[in-house]
Amino acid sequence: MEIGIILAGAFCICAGVFDWDFFFRNYKAAPLVRLLGRQGARKFYIGLGVILVLAAIFL
């Protein structure tokens, strides 16, 4: 279970850092991109990834 959460967090971090177009054009991410803009959504997903990784490690 923890490995899956760490991998999901790492995926979010990589998507934000490397600005993966397929990730941010996905219909599930589109509302967040419209709300925060592309740069804001990148920062959000990096933060989300960090939180997921840290939560998996400490819990």
PQR file of N, CA, C, O and H, with PARSE charges and radii, in Angstrom:
ATOM      1  N   MET A   1       0.822  -1.196   0.000 -0.4000 1.5000
ATOM      2  CA  MET A   1       0.000   0.000   0.000 -0.0000 2.0000
ATOM      3  C   MET A   1       0.867   1.262   0.000  0.5500 1.7000
ATOM      4  O   MET A   1       0.628   2.185  -0.778 -0.5500 1.4000
ATOM      5  N   GLU A   2       1.858   1.294   0.861 -0.4000 1.5000
ATOM      6  CA  GLU A   2       2.718   2.475   0.938 -0.0000 2.0000
ATOM      7  C   GLU A   2       3.480   2.699  -0.359  0.5500 1.7000
ATOM      8  O   GLU A   2       3.683   3.837  -0.782 -0.5500 1.4000
ATOM      9  H   GLU A   2       2.053   0.544   1.493  0.4000 1.0000
ATOM     10  N   ILE A   3       3.898   1.608  -0.986 -0.4000 1.5000
ATOM     11  CA  ILE A   3       4.640   1.725  -2.248 -0.0000 2.0000
ATOM     12  C   ILE A   3       3.767   2.388  -3.311  0.5500 1.7000
ATOM     13  O   ILE A   3       4.247   3.224  -4.077 -0.5500 1.4000
ATOM     14  H   ILE A   3       3.732   0.683  -0.643  0.4000 1.0000
ATOM     15  N   GLY A   4       2.500   2.022  -3.358 -0.4000 1.5000
ATOM     16  CA  GLY A   4       1.586   2.616  -4.333 -0.0000 2.0000
ATOM     17  C   GLY A   4       1.403   4.108  -4.119  0.5500 1.7000
ATOM     18  O   GLY A   4       1.345   4.875  -5.080 -0.5500 1.4000
ATOM     19  H   GLY A   4       2.110   1.344  -2.736  0.4000 1.0000
ATOM     20  N   ILE A   5       1.311   4.521  -2.860 -0.4000 1.5000
ATOM     21  CA  ILE A   5       1.157   5.941  -2.552 -0.0000 2.0000
ATOM     22  C   ILE A   5       2.434   6.700  -2.900  0.5500 1.7000
ATOM     23  O   ILE A   5       2.378   7.809  -3.433 -0.5500 1.4000
ATOM     24  H   ILE A   5       1.358   3.898  -2.079  0.4000 1.0000
ATOM     25  N   ILE A   6       3.581   6.102  -2.598 -0.4000 1.5000
ATOM     26  CA  ILE A   6       4.855   6.738  -2.956 -0.0000 2.0000
ATOM     27  C   ILE A   6       4.978   6.877  -4.467  0.5500 1.7000
ATOM     28  O   ILE A   6       5.413   7.917  -4.962 -0.5500 1.4000
ATOM     29  H   ILE A   6       3.627   5.202  -2.165  0.4000 1.0000
ATOM     30  N   LEU A   7       4.597   5.837  -5.200 -0.4000 1.5000
ATOM     31  CA  LEU A   7       4.675   5.901  -6.663 -0.0000 2.0000
ATOM     32  C   LEU A   7       3.714   6.957  -7.229  0.5500 1.7000
ATOM     33  O   LEU A   7       4.061   7.672  -8.169 -0.5500 1.4000
ATOM     34  H   LEU A   7       4.244   4.993  -4.798  0.4000 1.0000
ATOM     35  N   ALA A   8       2.517   7.052  -6.659 -0.4000 1.5000
ATOM     36  CA  ALA A   8       1.570   8.077  -7.116 -0.0000 2.0000
ATOM     37  C   ALA A   8       2.121   9.467  -6.833  0.5500 1.7000
ATOM     38  O   ALA A   8       2.002  10.366  -7.666 -0.5500 1.4000
ATOM     39  H   ALA A   8       2.235   6.472  -5.895  0.4000 1.0000
ATOM     40  N   GLY A   9       2.719   9.644  -5.667 -0.4000 1.5000
ATOM     41  CA  GLY A   9       3.317  10.935  -5.339 -0.0000 2.0000
ATOM     42  C   GLY A   9       4.473  11.275  -6.253  0.5500 1.7000
ATOM     43  O   GLY A   9       4.604  12.413  -6.705 -0.5500 1.4000
ATOM     44  H   GLY A   9       2.816   8.914  -4.991  0.4000 1.0000
ATOM     45  N   ALA A  10       5.316  10.287  -6.528 -0.4000 1.5000
ATOM     46  CA  ALA A  10       6.449  10.503  -7.429 -0.0000 2.0000
ATOM     47  C   ALA A  10       5.961  10.843  -8.837  0.5500 1.7000
ATOM     48  O   ALA A  10       6.565  11.670  -9.521 -0.5500 1.4000
ATOM     49  H   ALA A  10       5.210   9.363  -6.162  0.4000 1.0000
ATOM     50  N   PHE A  11       4.878  10.213  -9.269 -0.4000 1.5000
ATOM     51  CA  PHE A  11       4.304  10.508 -10.582 -0.0000 2.0000
ATOM     52  C   PHE A  11       3.800  11.948 -10.642  0.5500 1.7000
ATOM     53  O   PHE A  11       4.018  12.643 -11.634 -0.5500 1.4000
ATOM     54  H   PHE A  11       4.387   9.541  -8.714  0.4000 1.0000
ATOM     55  N   CYS A  12       3.122  12.399  -9.575 -0.4000 1.5000
ATOM     56  CA  CYS A  12       2.643  13.784  -9.524 -0.0000 2.0000
ATOM     57  C   CYS A  12       3.808  14.769  -9.545  0.5500 1.7000
ATOM     58  O   CYS A  12       3.758  15.788 -10.234 -0.5500 1.4000
ATOM     59  H   CYS A  12       2.945  11.834  -8.769  0.4000 1.0000
ATOM     60  N   ILE A  13       4.850  14.460  -8.790 -0.4000 1.5000
ATOM     61  CA  ILE A  13       6.028  15.335  -8.759 -0.0000 2.0000
ATOM     62  C   ILE A  13       6.667  15.410 -10.143  0.5500 1.7000
ATOM     63  O   ILE A  13       6.987  16.498 -10.623 -0.5500 1.4000
ATOM     64  H   ILE A  13       4.891  13.632  -8.230  0.4000 1.0000
ATOM     65  N   CYS A  14       6.850  14.268 -10.776 -0.4000 1.5000
ATOM     66  CA  CYS A  14       7.474  14.247 -12.110 -0.0000 2.0000
ATOM     67  C   CYS A  14       6.612  14.983 -13.131  0.5500 1.7000
ATOM     68  O   CYS A  14       7.138  15.703 -13.980 -0.5500 1.4000
ATOM     69  H   CYS A  14       6.591  13.385 -10.385  0.4000 1.0000
ATOM     70  N   ALA A  15       5.299  14.811 -13.056 -0.4000 1.5000
ATOM     71  CA  ALA A  15       4.411  15.508 -13.995 -0.0000 2.0000
ATOM     72  C   ALA A  15       4.531  17.012 -13.839  0.5500 1.7000
ATOM     73  O   ALA A  15       4.540  17.740 -14.831 -0.5500 1.4000
ATOM     74  H   ALA A  15       4.872  14.226 -12.367  0.4000 1.0000
ATOM     75  N   GLY A  16       4.625  17.481 -12.613 -0.4000 1.5000
ATOM     76  CA  GLY A  16       4.750  18.915 -12.375 -0.0000 2.0000
ATOM     77  C   GLY A  16       6.105  19.463 -12.768  0.5500 1.7000
ATOM     78  O   GLY A  16       6.198  20.532 -13.372 -0.5500 1.4000
ATOM     79  H   GLY A  16       4.618  16.889 -11.807  0.4000 1.0000
ATOM     80  N   VAL A  17       7.152  18.738 -12.429 -0.4000 1.5000
ATOM     81  CA  VAL A  17       8.507  19.217 -12.718 -0.0000 2.0000
ATOM     82  C   VAL A  17       8.794  19.207 -14.215  0.5500 1.7000
ATOM     83  O   VAL A  17       9.351  20.162 -14.754 -0.5500 1.4000
ATOM     84  H   VAL A  17       7.076  17.870 -11.938  0.4000 1.0000
ATOM     85  N   PHE A  18       8.409  18.121 -14.880 -0.4000 1.5000
ATOM     86  CA  PHE A  18       8.724  17.983 -16.306 -0.0000 2.0000
ATOM     87  C   PHE A  18       7.632  18.530 -17.221  0.5500 1.7000
ATOM     88  O   PHE A  18       7.759  18.470 -18.444 -0.5500 1.4000
ATOM     89  H   PHE A  18       7.956  17.345 -14.441  0.4000 1.0000
ATOM     90  N   ASP A  19       6.548  19.067 -16.627 -0.4000 1.5000
ATOM     91  CA  ASP A  19       5.467  19.703 -17.383 -0.0000 2.0000
ATOM     92  C   ASP A  19       4.933  18.783 -18.477  0.5500 1.7000
ATOM     93  O   ASP A  19       4.882  19.155 -19.650 -0.5500 1.4000
ATOM     94  H   ASP A  19       6.445  19.115 -15.633  0.4000 1.0000
ATOM     95  N   TRP A  20       4.533  17.571 -18.070 -0.4000 1.5000
ATOM     96  CA  TRP A  20       4.024  16.595 -19.026 -0.0000 2.0000
ATOM     97  C   TRP A  20       2.702  17.072 -19.609  0.5500 1.7000
ATOM     98  O   TRP A  20       1.723  17.272 -18.890 -0.5500 1.4000
ATOM     99  H   TRP A  20       4.574  17.270 -17.118  0.4000 1.0000
ATOM    100  N   ASP A  21       2.694  17.248 -20.912 -0.4000 1.5000
ATOM    101  CA  ASP A  21       1.525  17.762 -21.601 -0.0000 2.0000
ATOM    102  C   ASP A  21       0.343  16.806 -21.494  0.5500 1.7000
ATOM    103  O   ASP A  21      -0.788  17.247 -21.290 -0.5500 1.4000
ATOM    104  H   ASP A  21       3.490  17.086 -21.496  0.4000 1.0000
ATOM    105  N   PHE A  22       0.588  15.503 -21.629 -0.4000 1.5000
ATOM    106  CA  PHE A  22      -0.518  14.544 -21.568 -0.0000 2.0000
ATOM    107  C   PHE A  22      -1.185  14.566 -20.194  0.5500 1.7000
ATOM    108  O   PHE A  22      -2.383  14.305 -20.084 -0.5500 1.4000
ATOM    109  H   PHE A  22       1.507  15.145 -21.794  0.4000 1.0000
ATOM    110  N   PHE A  23      -0.435  14.867 -19.169 -0.4000 1.5000
ATOM    111  CA  PHE A  23      -0.977  14.900 -17.808 -0.0000 2.0000
ATOM    112  C   PHE A  23      -1.894  16.109 -17.616  0.5500 1.7000
ATOM    113  O   PHE A  23      -2.989  15.979 -17.071 -0.5500 1.4000
ATOM    114  H   PHE A  23       0.538  15.079 -19.258  0.4000 1.0000
ATOM    115  N   PHE A  24      -1.452  17.269 -18.058 -0.4000 1.5000
ATOM    116  CA  PHE A  24      -2.215  18.488 -17.820 -0.0000 2.0000
ATOM    117  C   PHE A  24      -3.326  18.703 -18.831  0.5500 1.7000
ATOM    118  O   PHE A  24      -4.184  19.558 -18.611 -0.5500 1.4000
ATOM    119  H   PHE A  24      -0.561  17.375 -18.501  0.4000 1.0000
ATOM    120  N   ARG A  25      -3.344  17.960 -19.931 -0.4000 1.5000
ATOM    121  CA  ARG A  25      -4.443  18.035 -20.889 -0.0000 2.0000
ATOM    122  C   ARG A  25      -5.528  17.002 -20.595  0.5500 1.7000
ATOM    123  O   ARG A  25      -6.567  16.989 -21.255 -0.5500 1.4000
ATOM    124  H   ARG A  25      -2.647  17.266 -20.109  0.4000 1.0000
ATOM    125  N   ASN A  26      -5.295  16.148 -19.621 -0.4000 1.5000
ATOM    126  CA  ASN A  26      -6.270  15.145 -19.227 -0.0000 2.0000
ATOM    127  C   ASN A  26      -7.534  15.824 -18.721  0.5500 1.7000
ATOM    128  O   ASN A  26      -7.464  16.870 -18.076 -0.5500 1.4000
ATOM    129  H   ASN A  26      -4.451  16.159 -19.084  0.4000 1.0000
ATOM    130  N   TYR A  27      -8.690  15.232 -19.011 -0.4000 1.5000
ATOM    131  CA  TYR A  27      -9.951  15.851 -18.617 -0.0000 2.0000
ATOM    132  C   TYR A  27     -10.096  15.969 -17.100  0.5500 1.7000
ATOM    133  O   TYR A  27     -10.845  16.820 -16.621 -0.5500 1.4000
ATOM    134  H   TYR A  27      -8.747  14.382 -19.535  0.4000 1.0000
ATOM    135  N   LYS A  28      -9.397  15.134 -16.341 -0.4000 1.5000
ATOM    136  CA  LYS A  28      -9.486  15.221 -14.882 -0.0000 2.0000
ATOM    137  C   LYS A  28      -8.649  16.370 -14.325  0.5500 1.7000
ATOM    138  O   LYS A  28      -8.974  16.908 -13.267 -0.5500 1.4000
ATOM    139  H   LYS A  28      -8.788  14.443 -16.730  0.4000 1.0000
ATOM    140  N   ALA A  29      -7.599  16.746 -15.008 -0.4000 1.5000
ATOM    141  CA  ALA A  29      -6.744  17.849 -14.559 -0.0000 2.0000
ATOM    142  C   ALA A  29      -7.182  19.180 -15.161  0.5500 1.7000
ATOM    143  O   ALA A  29      -6.780  20.236 -14.671 -0.5500 1.4000
ATOM    144  H   ALA A  29      -7.335  16.308 -15.868  0.4000 1.0000
ATOM    145  N   ALA A  30      -7.989  19.148 -16.202 -0.4000 1.5000
ATOM    146  CA  ALA A  30      -8.378  20.379 -16.910 -0.0000 2.0000
ATOM    147  C   ALA A  30      -9.061  21.413 -16.017  0.5500 1.7000
ATOM    148  O   ALA A  30      -8.742  22.597 -16.129 -0.5500 1.4000
ATOM    149  H   ALA A  30      -8.315  18.291 -16.600  0.4000 1.0000
ATOM    150  N   PRO A  31      -9.989  21.023 -15.134 -0.5600 1.5000
ATOM    151  CA  PRO A  31     -10.604  22.058 -14.280  0.2800 2.0000
ATOM    152  C   PRO A  31      -9.588  22.766 -13.380  0.5500 1.7000
ATOM    153  O   PRO A  31      -9.691  23.972 -13.157 -0.5500 1.4000
ATOM    154  N   LEU A  32      -8.632  22.036 -12.875 -0.4000 1.5000
ATOM    155  CA  LEU A  32      -7.607  22.646 -12.021 -0.0000 2.0000
ATOM    156  C   LEU A  32      -6.708  23.570 -12.834  0.5500 1.7000
ATOM    157  O   LEU A  32      -6.303  24.628 -12.352 -0.5500 1.4000
ATOM    158  H   LEU A  32      -8.548  21.056 -13.055  0.4000 1.0000
ATOM    159  N   VAL A  33      -6.396  23.175 -14.059 -0.4000 1.5000
ATOM    160  CA  VAL A  33      -5.578  24.019 -14.937 -0.0000 2.0000
ATOM    161  C   VAL A  33      -6.334  25.298 -15.274  0.5500 1.7000
ATOM    162  O   VAL A  33      -5.739  26.375 -15.303 -0.5500 1.4000
ATOM    163  H   VAL A  33      -6.724  22.316 -14.450  0.4000 1.0000
ATOM    164  N   ARG A  34      -7.645  25.195 -15.530 -0.4000 1.5000
ATOM    165  CA  ARG A  34      -8.442  26.391 -15.803 -0.0000 2.0000
ATOM    166  C   ARG A  34      -8.511  27.299 -14.580  0.5500 1.7000
ATOM    167  O   ARG A  34      -8.468  28.523 -14.709 -0.5500 1.4000
ATOM    168  H   ARG A  34      -8.128  24.320 -15.506  0.4000 1.0000
ATOM    169  N   LEU A  35      -8.619  26.706 -13.401 -0.4000 1.5000
ATOM    170  CA  LEU A  35      -8.753  27.484 -12.175 -0.0000 2.0000
ATOM    171  C   LEU A  35      -7.446  28.163 -11.769  0.5500 1.7000
ATOM    172  O   LEU A  35      -7.441  29.346 -11.427 -0.5500 1.4000
ATOM    173  H   LEU A  35      -8.654  25.712 -13.297  0.4000 1.0000
ATOM    174  N   LEU A  36      -6.333  27.415 -11.804 -0.4000 1.5000
ATOM    175  CA  LEU A  36      -5.055  27.926 -11.309 -0.0000 2.0000
ATOM    176  C   LEU A  36      -4.097  28.362 -12.407  0.5500 1.7000
ATOM    177  O   LEU A  36      -3.096  29.021 -12.124 -0.5500 1.4000
ATOM    178  H   LEU A  36      -6.337  26.455 -12.082  0.4000 1.0000
ATOM    179  N   GLY A  37      -4.386  28.006 -13.649 -0.4000 1.5000
ATOM    180  CA  GLY A  37      -3.428  28.229 -14.730 -0.0000 2.0000
ATOM    181  C   GLY A  37      -2.449  27.066 -14.768  0.5500 1.7000
ATOM    182  O   GLY A  37      -2.385  26.266 -13.834 -0.5500 1.4000
ATOM    183  H   GLY A  37      -5.199  27.471 -13.878  0.4000 1.0000
ATOM    184  N   ARG A  38      -1.701  26.979 -15.834 -0.4000 1.5000
ATOM    185  CA  ARG A  38      -0.782  25.852 -16.001 -0.0000 2.0000
ATOM    186  C   ARG A  38       0.301  25.846 -14.924  0.5500 1.7000
ATOM    187  O   ARG A  38       0.582  24.800 -14.339 -0.5500 1.4000
ATOM    188  H   ARG A  38      -1.753  27.628 -16.593  0.4000 1.0000
ATOM    189  N   GLN A  39       0.907  26.997 -14.657 -0.4000 1.5000
ATOM    190  CA  GLN A  39       1.974  27.065 -13.648 -0.0000 2.0000
ATOM    191  C   GLN A  39       1.434  26.780 -12.249  0.5500 1.7000
ATOM    192  O   GLN A  39       2.091  26.106 -11.456 -0.5500 1.4000
ATOM    193  H   GLN A  39       0.678  27.846 -15.132  0.4000 1.0000
ATOM    194  N   GLY A  40       0.262  27.280 -11.947 -0.4000 1.5000
ATOM    195  CA  GLY A  40      -0.347  27.013 -10.648 -0.0000 2.0000
ATOM    196  C   GLY A  40      -0.677  25.549 -10.461  0.5500 1.7000
ATOM    197  O   GLY A  40      -0.487  24.993  -9.379 -0.5500 1.4000
ATOM    198  H   GLY A  40      -0.272  27.828 -12.591  0.4000 1.0000
ATOM    199  N   ALA A  41      -1.178  24.915 -11.533 -0.4000 1.5000
ATOM    200  CA  ALA A  41      -1.487  23.486 -11.464 -0.0000 2.0000
ATOM    201  C   ALA A  41      -0.215  22.664 -11.294  0.5500 1.7000
ATOM    202  O   ALA A  41      -0.216  21.660 -10.581 -0.5500 1.4000
ATOM    203  H   ALA A  41      -1.332  25.366 -12.412  0.4000 1.0000
ATOM    204  N   ARG A  42       0.865  23.081 -11.940 -0.4000 1.5000
ATOM    205  CA  ARG A  42       2.141  22.384 -11.764 -0.0000 2.0000
ATOM    206  C   ARG A  42       2.590  22.448 -10.314  0.5500 1.7000
ATOM    207  O   ARG A  42       2.998  21.437  -9.742 -0.5500 1.4000
ATOM    208  H   ARG A  42       0.866  23.897 -12.519  0.4000 1.0000
ATOM    209  N   LYS A  43       2.517  23.631  -9.718 -0.4000 1.5000
ATOM    210  CA  LYS A  43       2.904  23.787  -8.311 -0.0000 2.0000
ATOM    211  C   LYS A  43       2.004  22.966  -7.400  0.5500 1.7000
ATOM    212  O   LYS A  43       2.472  22.358  -6.437 -0.5500 1.4000
ATOM    213  H   LYS A  43       2.186  24.452 -10.183  0.4000 1.0000
ATOM    214  N   PHE A  44       0.709  22.949  -7.707 -0.4000 1.5000
ATOM    215  CA  PHE A  44      -0.227  22.162  -6.907 -0.0000 2.0000
ATOM    216  C   PHE A  44       0.127  20.684  -6.946  0.5500 1.7000
ATOM    217  O   PHE A  44       0.160  20.031  -5.903 -0.5500 1.4000
ATOM    218  H   PHE A  44       0.329  23.442  -8.489  0.4000 1.0000
ATOM    219  N   TYR A  45       0.391  20.144  -8.133 -0.4000 1.5000
ATOM    220  CA  TYR A  45       0.693  18.724  -8.249 -0.0000 2.0000
ATOM    221  C   TYR A  45       2.051  18.364  -7.639  0.5500 1.7000
ATOM    222  O   TYR A  45       2.224  17.260  -7.122 -0.5500 1.4000
ATOM    223  H   TYR A  45       0.363  20.674  -8.980  0.4000 1.0000
ATOM    224  N   ILE A  46       2.999  19.276  -7.697 -0.4000 1.5000
ATOM    225  CA  ILE A  46       4.271  19.028  -7.012 -0.0000 2.0000
ATOM    226  C   ILE A  46       4.034  18.959  -5.503  0.5500 1.7000
ATOM    227  O   ILE A  46       4.537  18.060  -4.829 -0.5500 1.4000
ATOM    228  H   ILE A  46       2.858  20.173  -8.117  0.4000 1.0000
ATOM    229  N   GLY A  47       3.269  19.911  -4.981 -0.4000 1.5000
ATOM    230  CA  GLY A  47       2.946  19.902  -3.554 -0.0000 2.0000
ATOM    231  C   GLY A  47       2.162  18.668  -3.147  0.5500 1.7000
ATOM    232  O   GLY A  47       2.423  18.078  -2.099 -0.5500 1.4000
ATOM    233  H   GLY A  47       2.861  20.642  -5.528  0.4000 1.0000
ATOM    234  N   LEU A  48       1.202  18.278  -3.972 -0.4000 1.5000
ATOM    235  CA  LEU A  48       0.422  17.073  -3.695 -0.0000 2.0000
ATOM    236  C   LEU A  48       1.317  15.842  -3.668  0.5500 1.7000
ATOM    237  O   LEU A  48       1.173  14.978  -2.804 -0.5500 1.4000
ATOM    238  H   LEU A  48       0.990  18.757  -4.823  0.4000 1.0000
ATOM    239  N   GLY A  49       2.231  15.769  -4.612 -0.4000 1.5000
ATOM    240  CA  GLY A  49       3.153  14.632  -4.654 -0.0000 2.0000
ATOM    241  C   GLY A  49       4.036  14.567  -3.427  0.5500 1.7000
ATOM    242  O   GLY A  49       4.261  13.489  -2.876 -0.5500 1.4000
ATOM    243  H   GLY A  49       2.347  16.471  -5.314  0.4000 1.0000
ATOM    244  N   VAL A  50       4.536  15.709  -2.997 -0.4000 1.5000
ATOM    245  CA  VAL A  50       5.368  15.745  -1.792 -0.0000 2.0000
ATOM    246  C   VAL A  50       4.563  15.290  -0.580  0.5500 1.7000
ATOM    247  O   VAL A  50       5.053  14.510   0.237 -0.5500 1.4000
ATOM    248  H   VAL A  50       4.353  16.585  -3.444  0.4000 1.0000
ATOM    249  N   ILE A  51       3.344  15.770  -0.464 -0.4000 1.5000
ATOM    250  CA  ILE A  51       2.485  15.368   0.661 -0.0000 2.0000
ATOM    251  C   ILE A  51       2.218  13.866   0.638  0.5500 1.7000
ATOM    252  O   ILE A  51       2.264  13.213   1.680 -0.5500 1.4000
ATOM    253  H   ILE A  51       2.946  16.403  -1.127  0.4000 1.0000
ATOM    254  N   LEU A  52       1.942  13.316  -0.542 -0.4000 1.5000
ATOM    255  CA  LEU A  52       1.694  11.873  -0.637 -0.0000 2.0000
ATOM    256  C   LEU A  52       2.915  11.056  -0.238  0.5500 1.7000
ATOM    257  O   LEU A  52       2.802  10.079   0.503 -0.5500 1.4000
ATOM    258  H   LEU A  52       1.905  13.846  -1.388  0.4000 1.0000
ATOM    259  N   VAL A  53       4.079  11.460  -0.732 -0.4000 1.5000
ATOM    260  CA  VAL A  53       5.299  10.717  -0.402 -0.0000 2.0000
ATOM    261  C   VAL A  53       5.579  10.803   1.094  0.5500 1.7000
ATOM    262  O   VAL A  53       5.890   9.793   1.726 -0.5500 1.4000
ATOM    263  H   VAL A  53       4.170  12.253  -1.333  0.4000 1.0000
ATOM    264  N   LEU A  54       5.472  11.990   1.659 -0.4000 1.5000
ATOM    265  CA  LEU A  54       5.755  12.140   3.085 -0.0000 2.0000
ATOM    266  C   LEU A  54       4.741  11.395   3.944  0.5500 1.7000
ATOM    267  O   LEU A  54       5.106  10.800   4.958 -0.5500 1.4000
ATOM    268  H   LEU A  54       5.220  12.810   1.146  0.4000 1.0000
ATOM    269  N   ALA A  55       3.482  11.420   3.551 -0.4000 1.5000
ATOM    270  CA  ALA A  55       2.439  10.703   4.292 -0.0000 2.0000
ATOM    271  C   ALA A  55       2.707   9.202   4.266  0.5500 1.7000
ATOM    272  O   ALA A  55       2.553   8.527   5.284 -0.5500 1.4000
ATOM    273  H   ALA A  55       3.186  11.903   2.727  0.4000 1.0000
ATOM    274  N   ALA A  56       3.101   8.683   3.124 -0.4000 1.5000
ATOM    275  CA  ALA A  56       3.388   7.250   3.023 -0.0000 2.0000
ATOM    276  C   ALA A  56       4.596   6.861   3.863  0.5500 1.7000
ATOM    277  O   ALA A  56       4.626   5.779   4.448 -0.5500 1.4000
ATOM    278  H   ALA A  56       3.226   9.231   2.297  0.4000 1.0000
ATOM    279  N   ILE A  57       5.576   7.726   3.923 -0.4000 1.5000
ATOM    280  CA  ILE A  57       6.771   7.416   4.687 -0.0000 2.0000
ATOM    281  C   ILE A  57       6.494   7.465   6.186  0.5500 1.7000
ATOM    282  O   ILE A  57       6.902   6.570   6.926 -0.5500 1.4000
ATOM    283  H   ILE A  57       5.552   8.606   3.448  0.4000 1.0000
ATOM    284  N   PHE A  58       5.799   8.510   6.632 -0.4000 1.5000
ATOM    285  CA  PHE A  58       5.614   8.703   8.074 -0.0000 2.0000
ATOM    286  C   PHE A  58       4.420   7.961   8.653  0.5500 1.7000
ATOM    287  O   PHE A  58       4.343   7.784   9.869 -0.5500 1.4000
ATOM    288  H   PHE A  58       5.467   9.237   6.031  0.4000 1.0000
ATOM    289  N   LEU A  59       3.505   7.532   7.832 -0.4000 1.5000
ATOM    290  CA  LEU A  59       2.347   6.800   8.341 -0.0000 2.0000
ATOM    291  C   LEU A  59       2.529   5.330   8.059  0.5500 1.7000
ATOM    292  O   LEU A  59       1.666   4.524   8.405 -0.5500 1.4000
ATOM    293  H   LEU A  59       3.567   7.676   6.845  0.4000 1.0000
TER
END
